[in-house]
Amino acid sequence: MSDYIIALFLGVFFGLLLQKAGLTKYHKIVNVFRLTDFTVLKFMMTALIVSMTGLYSLKWLGIITFPNVPATYIAGNVIGGLIFGVGMAITGY
Amino acid sequence: MKVLITQFRKEEWSPYIAGALLGLVGILAVFLSDNLLGASGAFENIAGLIGQAVAPEAFDNVYFNYVMPPGITWGVVLMVGVFFGGMLGAKSSRTWKLRMISDEQWKVVFGNKWWKRWLIAFVGAIILEYGAGIAGGCTSGLAISGGMLLAPAAFLFIAGMFASGIITAWLVYGRRF
């Protein structure tokens, strides 16, 4: 139960940040693929750097263990990514 | 304090600030409940739940039994939070509004017909969710959450997503605006 409360709480932050970064807007998503607006990349890469550093530090300090790391299937990940990109570029979500 | 409130009410934050805060949310998700942020999985959990109620035989397969078990999962609750979080964001900057077409740029490219926007979004979303299903996640669940654990899958996915996204955008929009 408490896990659900955490999920709800983190979800609110997640949604708030996506909205405030402008990633709920069609033109922000589409324009990153048109190479005219790099908000999506700035947002994604900053999030990656912060969370990567934090998680690996916490793991090194022995505070957390990693959850299941998404499995790597080279063909699946690449083909899935290719199909996903088409959808993302035409919906703008 | 007042400065913070003014900042909070701004419609658009610096993507670096928002991104850094999302990074912290990602860390908290692992720290507090040993879960990863993700969006596309929640759809499959719900779809599976409905599917098993309506057509149990069609949904009795490896994918729904083992890969993506149906149910009200952590990710589903997270998405409920995202809905309200997004609303809070728009409300706080007083830009919250119901629209049939949400974006001016879309109107420039495709015109004013709202059903066209909905139809293209519907078809595109099917493609998008299908891709996410094959890859094992979406922008948040695989690219960001996988990337922060340095999973190779995430970087393969990001490469694929941008390669086809750029090509698609070029084919569909070209120099149209």
Interface residues (C-beta under 8 A of the other chain):
Chain A: D3 Y4 I6 A7 L8 F9 L10 G11 V12 F13 F14 G15 L16 L17 L18 Q19 K20 A21 G22 T24 K25 Y26 H27 V30 N31 V32 F33 R34 L35 T39 V40 K42 F43 M44 M45 T46 A47 L48 I49 V50 S51 M52 G54 L55 Y56 L58 I63 I64 T65 F66 P67 V69 P70 A71 T72 Y73 I74 G76 N77 V78 I79 G80 G81 L82 I83 F84 G85 V86 G87 M88 A89 I90 T91 G92 Y93
Chain B: K10 E11 E12 W13 P15 Y16 A18 G19 A20 L21 L22 G23 L24 V25 G26 I27 L28 A29 V30 F31 L32 S33 D34 N35 L36 L37 W74 G75 V77 L78 M79 V80 G81 V82 F83 F84 G85 G86 M87 L88 G89 A90 S93 S102 D103 E104 Q105 W106 I120 A121 V123 G124 A125 I126 I127 L128 E129 Y130 G131 A132 G133 I134 A135 G136 G137 C138 T139 S140 G141 L142 A143 I144 S145 G146 G147 M148 L149 L150 A151 P152 A153 A154 L156 F157 I158 A159 G160 M161 F162 A163 S164 G165 I166 I167 T168 A169 W170 V172 Y173
